[in-house]
Amino acid sequence: MKHATLEAPESAAVSTQAPPRRFSDLPGPPPWPVVGNALQVSLHRMHQNMEDWVKVHGPLMQVRLAGFHVMVVADTDLIGQLLRERPETFRRPSRMQAIMREMGIPDGVFVAEGEHWARQRRMVMASFAPQQVRTYFPALLNVAHCLRARWLHTADQATEGAQDIDLQADLMRFTVDAISGLAFGVDVNTLQSNDDVIQRHLDKIFPTIWRRAHALVPYWQVVKLPRDRALDESMRLVNGAIRDFMAQARVRLQAPERRAAPQNLLEAMLVAADAPDSGMSDEDVAGNVFTMLLAGEDTTATSLSWMIEQLWRNPVALARAREEIDRLLATPEGPLPMAQWTPEHLAQLDWLEACIHESMRLKPVGPFNLVEALKDTEVAGVPIRAGTPVLLVMRHDTVRDEVFPQAERFLPERWLPEAEHLAPASAKRVSMPFGAGPRICPGRFLAMLEIKLAAAMLLQTFDIAAVDTPDGRPAQEHMALTMVPVGLKMRVRRRTAA
């Protein structure tokens, strides 16, 4: 497979075609002996290191990390091509799959490959189709009510009506409760009970995958540090919870009418796995349960945190979002009670949705993606061998003025027809927060619905007194498989009109 070549400026005096480039000829930061570029990057700032290098060396370069010769691509058109060629030509990194298996995480749709992935993908996509997600909305509302009650209690118990909320932690409680209820039919209710066992243990897993994927040597296979032993205990407890979820679902499925009409993702997966020619096993189901817990907790909560911070730092956009909610989620008597909200109500919130897209453009949960060549191929005319990692810098063109005018500014209007001069239709394809191609995130519609619901609840019910970090500066970006904000605290007051 050959890919479109990145075009370079042509000279009118030169008519001969340049010779093919070799991978080793690509520009890049000078490597150090033995360790390559590994010691030139910060593990938790790697995305920023790559973005800085691309500005110097161009949108196609090479780096050497953790013993691997890595191609780095920052051109959006080329990134789109590579993502569309999964799973035939490129796959997710085999190293990540091996690490997750070693940790005790069975293959789910996130890391499965080939026909194994295709079987799981069909099942998961059907479960997360927009019409199916709408049937989950009453359960989502219940979780949003719990989050609202938690924040009302915090505001009412505080002196002068203001007290710090650990924004990321509370939003992770919200998303854990939501995905547990919708996907598995289990009410874990971490928001009201403060029983955060699942969340606390899930929070160890993404950072461990990230850290081990970039370790120079797999030391944990020889000697385990305290954090590795804690990870083993967390895996034991989470796997135990998953087995309990599955056992409860199998009890419910003993009723023929329930088996005929599964009411959540787990039940649907178990019914599919029980079909004679499904090729699916309980281990496949467990892998997808794990995938949904991890992805459903971390990515949606993180996107919400970033958007709330962006709104706080842009008061005009915040005021417009509140005005829209007050206008559209209303009755002649006052605010429309949350119990009466529907997906159609939230679908009217065009400005709020634009705020979500703009926040994801500036603060994507995945600022880079990583794929691996399944066979010898070419990228932009450069031959690479099977097994070569290709790192895709997703936040390069999205913050260039040539693509998005005033790219560094938070301007949600660029996502509305009224301001196409701030984001031409072609530019909007540049931002790919959910990926692209056949392996685009199957839960994207649910994620957008959760973000809208939580944000609308916040702005209808509360005045935001502050969104701060300990040093008062914008939240630092901390990379740990996903890009999370560091130290965000929120203070809210009950709105007198709510």
C-alpha positions in Angstrom: 0.0 0.0 0.0 1.3 3.4 -1.0 0.3 6.7 0.6 0.1 10.2 -0.8 3.4 11.9 -0.6 3.7 15.1 1.5 4.4 17.8 -1.0 7.4 20.0 -0.8 8.0 23.4 -2.5 9.0 22.9 -6.1 11.7 25.0 -8.0 10.9 26.0 -11.5 14.6 25.3 -12.4 14.4 21.7 -11.3 12.5 19.2 -13.4 14.0 15.9 -12.3 12.1 13.8 -9.8 13.7 13.4 -6.4 14.9 9.9 -5.5 12.8 8.0 -3.0 13.4 8.8 0.6 14.5 6.2 3.1 13.1 6.0 6.6 16.6 6.6 8.0 16.9 9.8 5.9 13.9 11.5 7.6 14.7 14.5 9.8 14.3 14.3 13.5 15.9 15.2 16.8 19.5 14.0 17.0 19.5 10.7 19.0 21.9 10.0 21.9 24.0 6.9 21.8 22.3 3.6 22.9 19.1 5.3 24.3 18.2 7.2 21.2 15.7 10.0 22.0 14.2 8.3 25.0 15.9 10.5 27.6 15.0 13.6 25.7 11.3 13.3 26.4 9.3 13.5 29.6 6.9 10.5 29.9 4.0 12.7 31.1 4.8 15.5 28.5 5.5 13.3 25.6 2.7 14.7 23.5 4.1 18.2 23.9 7.7 17.0 23.2 6.4 15.5 19.9 4.5 18.6 19.0 7.6 20.8 19.6 9.8 18.5 17.5 7.3 18.5 14.6 7.4 22.4 14.6 11.2 22.1 14.1 11.6 19.0 11.9 8.3 19.0 9.9 5.2 16.8 9.7 7.1 13.6 8.7 10.0 12.7 10.9 11.7 10.0 12.9 12.5 9.4 16.6 14.0 6.5 18.5 12.1 5.6 21.7 12.3 2.6 24.1 14.3 0.6 21.5 12.0 1.4 18.6 12.5 3.3 15.4 9.3 5.4 15.3 7.9 7.3 12.3 6.1 10.5 13.4 3.3 11.9 11.2 1.6 15.2 11.8 -0.1 15.9 8.5 -3.9 15.5 8.9 -4.6 14.1 5.4 -2.0 11.5 5.9 -3.2 10.7 9.4 -6.7 10.2 8.0 -5.4 7.8 5.4 -3.5 5.7 7.9 -6.5 5.5 10.3 -8.8 4.4 7.5 -6.4 1.6 6.6 -6.9 -0.1 9.9 -7.1 -3.1 10.5 -5.8 -4.3 7.1 -2.5 -2.4 6.9 -2.1 -0.9 10.4 -3.1 -2.1 13.9 -2.9 -0.9 17.4 0.6 -1.4 18.9 1.2 -5.1 19.7 3.3 -4.0 22.7 0.2 -2.4 24.3 -1.8 -5.6 23.7 0.9 -7.7 25.2 1.2 -5.4 28.3 -2.6 -5.5 28.8 -2.7 -9.2 28.5 0.2 -9.5 31.0 -1.7 -7.3 33.4 -4.7 -9.6 33.2 -6.9 -7.6 30.8 -8.5 -9.9 28.1 -8.7 -8.5 24.6 -11.7 -6.3 24.1 -12.7 -4.3 21.0 -10.0 -1.7 21.8 -7.0 -4.0 21.2 -8.5 -7.0 19.4 -7.4 -7.5 15.8 -8.5 -9.2 12.6 -11.6 -11.3 12.6 -11.7 -11.3 16.4 -12.0 -7.5 16.3 -14.6 -7.6 13.5 -16.9 -9.9 15.5 -16.6 -7.8 18.6 -17.0 -4.5 16.6 -20.3 -5.5 15.1 -21.7 -6.3 18.5 -20.4 -3.2 20.3 -21.4 -0.8 17.5 -25.0 -2.1 17.6 -25.1 -1.6 21.3 -23.8 2.0 21.0 -25.9 3.1 18.0 -27.7 6.4 18.6 -31.2 4.9 18.7 -30.0 2.4 21.3 -28.2 5.0 23.4 -31.5 7.0 23.6 -33.1 4.1 25.4 -30.4 4.5 28.1 -31.3 8.1 28.7 -33.5 7.6 31.8 -30.7 5.8 33.5 -28.3 8.6 32.5 -30.7 11.1 34.0 -30.6 9.2 37.3 -26.9 9.4 37.5 -26.9 13.1 36.6 -29.4 13.7 39.5 -26.9 12.0 41.8 -24.1 14.3 40.6 -26.4 17.3 41.1 -27.3 16.2 44.6 -23.6 15.7 45.5 -22.7 19.2 44.3 -25.7 20.8 46.0 -24.6 19.2 49.3 -21.1 20.5 48.8 -22.3 24.0 48.1 -24.9 24.0 50.9 -22.5 22.6 53.5 -19.7 25.1 52.7 -19.2 28.5 54.4 -20.5 31.3 52.2 -21.7 28.7 49.7 -18.4 27.9 48.1 -16.1 24.9 48.6 -13.6 23.1 46.4 -14.8 20.2 44.3 -12.2 17.8 42.9 -13.5 18.2 39.4 -11.8 15.3 37.7 -12.5 12.8 40.6 -16.2 13.7 40.8 -16.7 13.6 37.0 -15.0 10.1 37.0 -17.6 9.0 39.6 -20.3 10.3 37.3 -18.9 8.4 34.3 -18.2 5.2 36.2 -21.8 5.2 37.5 -23.2 6.0 34.0 -21.2 3.2 32.2 -21.9 0.7 35.0 -25.6 1.3 34.8 -25.9 1.5 31.0 -23.5 -1.1 29.9 -23.7 -3.6 32.7 -27.1 -3.0 34.5 -25.3 -2.5 37.8 -25.9 0.5 40.1 -22.6 1.1 41.8 -23.6 4.6 42.9 -20.2 6.0 43.8 -21.6 9.5 43.7 -23.9 9.0 46.8 -22.2 6.2 48.7 -18.6 7.5 48.4 -17.7 3.8 47.8 -15.1 4.4 45.2 -13.5 0.9 45.1 -14.0 0.4 41.4 -13.0 3.9 40.4 -9.9 3.9 42.7 -8.6 0.7 41.2 -9.5 1.7 37.6 -7.5 4.9 38.1 -4.3 2.8 38.5 -4.6 0.9 35.2 -4.2 3.6 32.4 -1.1 5.1 34.0 0.4 1.6 34.4 -0.2 0.7 30.7 1.4 4.0 29.7 4.4 3.6 32.0 5.1 0.0 31.0 4.7 0.7 27.3 7.6 3.1 27.5 9.8 1.3 30.0 13.3 0.6 28.7 13.3 -2.8 30.5 10.4 -4.8 31.9 11.7 -4.7 35.5 8.3 -5.8 36.9 8.8 -9.3 35.4 11.8 -9.7 37.7 11.0 -7.6 40.8 7.8 -5.8 41.7 7.8 -2.4 43.3 5.0 -1.4 45.7 3.1 0.3 42.9 3.3 -3.0 40.9 1.9 -5.0 43.8 -0.8 -2.4 44.3 -1.7 -2.8 40.6 -1.9 -6.6 40.9 -4.4 -6.1 43.8 -6.4 -3.6 41.8 -6.6 -6.0 38.9 -7.7 -8.8 41.2 -10.5 -6.6 42.6 -11.7 -5.2 39.2 -11.7 -8.6 37.6 -13.7 -9.9 40.6 -16.2 -7.1 40.1 -16.5 -7.9 36.4 -17.1 -11.6 37.2 -19.9 -10.4 39.6 -21.4 -8.2 36.8 -21.4 -11.2 34.5 -22.9 -13.6 37.0 -25.7 -11.1 37.8 -26.5 -10.6 34.1 -26.7 -14.4 33.6 -29.2 -14.7 36.4 -31.3 -12.0 34.7 -31.0 -13.7 31.4 -32.6 -16.9 32.8 -35.9 -15.2 32.1 -36.8 -16.0 28.4 -38.3 -12.5 27.8 -35.0 -10.9 29.1 -32.9 -13.1 26.8 -35.1 -12.2 23.9 -34.7 -8.4 24.6 -31.4 -7.7 26.4 -31.5 -4.4 28.2 -27.9 -3.4 28.4 -24.6 -4.0 26.7 -23.4 -6.8 28.9 -26.6 -8.8 28.5 -26.4 -8.3 24.7 -22.8 -9.5 24.6 -23.6 -12.6 26.7 -26.5 -13.5 24.4 -24.3 -13.0 21.4 -21.6 -15.1 22.9 -24.0 -17.9 23.6 -25.1 -18.2 20.0 -23.8 -21.5 18.5 -21.6 -19.9 15.8 -20.6 -16.7 17.5 -17.0 -17.5 18.0 -17.2 -15.4 21.2 -16.3 -16.6 24.7 -16.8 -15.3 28.2 -13.2 -14.0 28.1 -14.2 -11.9 25.1 -17.2 -10.5 27.0 -15.0 -9.8 30.0 -12.5 -8.0 27.8 -15.2 -5.7 26.5 -16.6 -5.1 30.0 -13.1 -4.0 31.1 -12.7 -1.8 28.0 -16.0 -0.1 28.6 -15.2 0.6 32.2 -11.8 2.0 31.4 -12.7 4.1 28.4 -16.1 5.1 29.7 -14.6 6.4 33.0 -11.5 8.2 31.9 -12.0 9.8 28.5 -15.5 11.3 29.0 -14.7 12.6 32.4 -11.5 14.2 31.2 -13.2 15.8 28.2 -15.8 17.3 30.6 -13.1 18.6 32.9 -11.2 20.3 30.1 -14.4 21.9 28.7 -15.5 23.3 32.1 -12.1 24.9 32.5 -12.2 26.3 29.0 -15.6 27.8 29.7 -14.5 29.3 33.0 -11.6 31.0 31.3 -13.8 32.3 28.5 -16.7 34.1 30.3 -18.5 35.3 27.2 -18.8 31.7 25.9 -19.9 30.6 29.4 -22.6 33.2 29.5 -23.9 32.3 26.1 -24.0 28.6 27.1 -26.0 29.5 30.2 -28.4 31.7 28.2 -29.0 28.9 25.8 -29.8 26.4 28.5 -32.0 28.9 30.4 -33.9 29.6 27.1 -34.3 26.1 25.7 -34.6 24.0 28.9 -37.4 26.1 30.3 -41.2 26.2 30.9 -43.4 29.3 31.3 -43.0 28.7 35.1 -39.3 28.5 35.1 -36.4 26.0 34.4 -37.5 22.7 32.9 -36.9 20.0 35.7 -34.2 17.5 34.8 -36.7 14.7 35.2 -38.5 16.0 32.1 -35.3 16.3 29.9 -35.1 14.2 26.8 -32.3 13.6 24.3 -34.3 15.9 21.9 -34.0 18.7 24.4 -30.2 18.3 24.6 -30.0 18.1 20.8 -31.2 21.7 20.6 -28.2 23.0 22.6 -26.1 23.9 19.5 -23.8 26.4 21.3 -23.0 23.9 24.1 -22.2 21.3 21.5 -20.0 23.8 19.7 -18.2 24.4 23.1 -17.6 20.6 23.3 -16.1 20.4 19.8 -13.9 23.5 20.4 -12.6 22.1 23.7 -11.8 18.8 22.1 -9.9 20.6 19.4 -7.7 22.4 21.9 -7.6 19.8 24.6 -8.0 16.4 23.0 -8.0 13.4 25.4 -5.8 11.7 22.9 -3.3 14.3 21.5 -1.5 11.5 19.6 -2.4 8.1 18.4 0.0 5.1 17.7 -0.4 2.5 15.1 1.9 -0.3 13.9 2.5 -1.5 10.3 1.1 -5.1 9.8 3.2 -5.5 6.6 5.9 -3.8 4.6 4.3 -0.6 3.2 5.0 3.0 2.3 3.9 6.2 4.1 4.2 9.4 2.1 6.5 7.5 -0.3 8.8 6.3 2.5 9.1 2.5 2.8 8.7 1.0 6.3 8.9 -2.5 7.4 6.2 -4.6 9.1 6.2 -3.9 12.9 7.2 -0.2 12.5 5.4 2.0 15.0 3.9 5.2 13.5 3.0 7.9 15.9 0.2 10.3 14.7 0.4 13.8 16.2 -3.3 14.7 16.3 -2.9 18.2 17.7 -0.8 19.8 15.1 -3.0 21.1 12.3 -5.8 21.7 14.8 -3.9 24.5 16.4 -2.4 26.1 13.2 -3.8 29.5 12.1 -3.5 28.3 8.5 -6.2 25.7 9.2 -8.2 27.3 12.1 -7.9 31.1 12.1 -7.0 32.4 15.6 -6.3 28.8 16.4 -5.1 29.3 19.9 -8.3 31.0 21.0 -11.4 29.2 22.4 -14.0 30.2 19.8 -17.0 27.8 19.8 -18.7 29.8 17.1 -16.3 28.3 14.6 -18.4 25.1 14.8 -21.6 26.9 13.8 -22.7 28.1 10.3 -22.6 31.7 11.4 -18.7 31.7 11.5 -17.5 29.5 8.7 -14.6 32.0 8.2 -13.2 30.7 11.5 -13.4 27.0 10.4 -14.1 26.1 6.8 -16.0 22.8 6.4 -12.9 21.0 5.3 -11.1 22.2 8.4 -13.6 20.6 10.7 -12.4 17.2 9.5 -9.0 18.0 10.8 -10.1 17.6 14.5 -10.6 13.9 15.1 -11.1 13.5 18.9 -12.8 10.1 18.4 -10.3 8.9 15.8 -11.3 8.0 12.2 -11.9 5.1 9.9 -13.2 1.7 10.8 -11.8 1.9 14.3 -13.5 5.2 15.2 -14.6 5.2 18.8 -17.9 3.2 19.1 -19.0 5.1 22.2 -18.7 8.6 20.7 -22.5 9.3 20.7 -22.9 8.2 24.3 -19.9 10.3 25.3 -21.3 13.5 23.7 -24.7 12.8 25.4 -23.0 12.4 28.8 -21.0 15.6 28.4 -24.0 17.6 27.3 -26.1 16.3 30.1 -23.6 17.0 32.9 -22.7 20.4 31.5 -26.4 21.4 31.2 -27.1 20.2 34.7 -24.1 22.3 36.0 -25.1 25.5 34.3 -28.8 25.3 35.0 -28.3 24.5 38.7 -25.1 26.4 39.8 -23.2 29.5 39.5 -19.5 28.6 39.0 -17.5 30.6 41.5 -14.1 29.4 40.3 -12.3 26.7 38.4 -8.7 26.9 39.7 -5.5 24.9 40.1 -3.2 25.2 43.2 -0.9 27.7 41.5 -3.7 29.6 39.8 -2.4 28.9 36.3 -4.2 26.9 33.5 -4.2 23.2 34.3 -1.1 21.3 33.2 -1.5 18.6 30.6 -0.5 15.2 32.1 -0.1 12.3 29.7 -0.9 8.9 31.1 -2.4 7.1 28.0 -5.0 10.0 28.1 -4.3 13.7 28.5 -5.7 14.7 31.9 -5.8 18.1 33.6 -3.7 18.4 36.8 -5.2 19.7 40.0 -8.5 21.2 38.8 -10.8 22.4 41.6 -14.2 23.9 41.1 -16.3 26.0 43.5 -20.0 26.4 42.9 -23.0 28.2 44.4 -26.6 27.2 44.1 -28.4 29.4 41.6 -31.2 31.3 43.3 -33.4 30.8 40.2 -32.6 27.0 40.0 
